[in-house]
Amino acid sequence: MRAGTVELAIPKLRCGSHFPDWLLERRRRAEQALIRVVATSYLLGVSTRRVDKLVEQLGIKHISQSQV
């Protein structure tokens, strides 16, 4: 991604795999959602720690202060 490396937590199943279809669409939706959350939070003056907690809810492990 242009925003950097993103590690996603994808649940494992006993048979097959669970890979959301929206991630297969060239990852544009996921990237746009992440950028919108970070940009909106930044514009609203949300702290970088709270932004990190927000992106954790999106399934991303960690976002650094410099990435925000």
Secondary structure, 3 states (H helix, E strand, C coil): CCCCCCCECCCCCCCCCCCCHHHHCCCHHHHHHHHHHHHHHHHCCCCHHHHHHHHHHCCECCCCCCCC
